[in-house]
Amino acid sequence: MNDRIFAKRIKALQRLETANQVDCIALMPGANLYYFTGVSSHLSERPLVGLIPAEGQPALILPALEAPAARQHLPADFLLYPYRDEEGHEHAFFQAATDLKLEGKSIGVEYLAMRLLESRRLEQAAGSRLVAVEPWLPQLRMSKDDEELALMRRAVTIAEEAIQSLLDEGAIRAGRTELQITADLQIAMLRAGSQGEAFRPIVVAGPNSASPHAAPSDRLVAEGDLVIIDWGAQYEGYRSDITRTFVIGEPAAEMLRMHDAVLAANQAGRLAVRQGLPCQEVDRVARRAITLAGYGEYFIHRTGHGLGLETHEPPYLVEGNLDLLAAGMTLTVEPGVYVPGVGGVRIEDDVVVTEAGSETLTGLERGLVRV
């Protein structure tokens, strides 16, 4: 992305700051910093903080060793405050606070990302009042433009090619462990072009599949097992998030009923997505289908979540969320049923809200695949 796009995003952010009476926003390494600056970094013992004032030049406090790479991505008007390991980072915070005239001003911080280390440094350097930006900052990233959607489509294609390669090679079969299948999937995504995982894949079978977020283990996959695979690729920072359910050999009658219920819920949820609809209505539609099939008590999580630079981001498809869907929002629709002693079924697709309704970005077979 070029400087023009980042400059446009920063201007929109500054307007929001003014509207919410925040003098400056401090961004930690992660999705928001990348969205507004193009800088991709990770949390470490060396603080890195982006400062976007409501008026004036933005700045970045960062380790000196990170400065050359950061300058390649940053808009030209960014001020840099690098520090060396032997001198420490405190002076960089004080200098930035002085130059940006932050003394006594309100600084917005990411409630879910700001660490105590950086918050203390900001308080010491500027004597500022820190306020959470989550009530309003996420709205800038919820609706994706055409360029962002193109990157998400690529992330979907990579993930789908990876799982298809496992099926073609017979990698999902009895006698292999959940961890072995996970490793094969991770390698397949890299070979297909993934630039990193959206998250660590979930590959769980048999009784383990009855736990929605169980981690892959060294348990051997066995004949008759349901196998849930939840995986996603990352491309230029944007992510896909897909789940399909497989069965080793012939499924029991109960498994077929569970899958039919989840498939109906997935289809109903995706069809319900349209602009102007409250988020909770998608959850209600999907949940109703599972409840009517007799499995309501076994659907134990929300129907979906926003997707983009983060695997989980607003908006959330859950009861009580009255936020309205808007064109460009990208979501997962992922109902599931988890019956102890039998196993679990989840079918997850990536969906974008359009002017005319919605488009499902994922196209893999949703039926119960026998392997």
Beta strands, then each sheet from edge to edge (+ up, - down):
strand 1: 24-27
strand 2: 49-53
strand 3: 59-63
strand 4: 79-83
strand 5: 106-109
strand 6: 129-132
strand 7: 202-205
strand 8: 226-231
strand 9: 234-235
strand 10: 238-239
strand 11: 242-247
strand 12: 304-306
strand 13: 313-317
strand 14: 330-333
strand 15: 336-339
strand 16: 343-346
strand 17: 349-353
strand 18: 358-360
strand 19: 369-370
sheet 1: 4+ 3+ 2- 1+ 5+ 6+
sheet 2: 7+ 8- 11+ 19+
sheet 3: 9+ 10-
sheet 4: 12+ 13-
sheet 5: 14+ 17- 18+
sheet 6: 15+ 16-
end
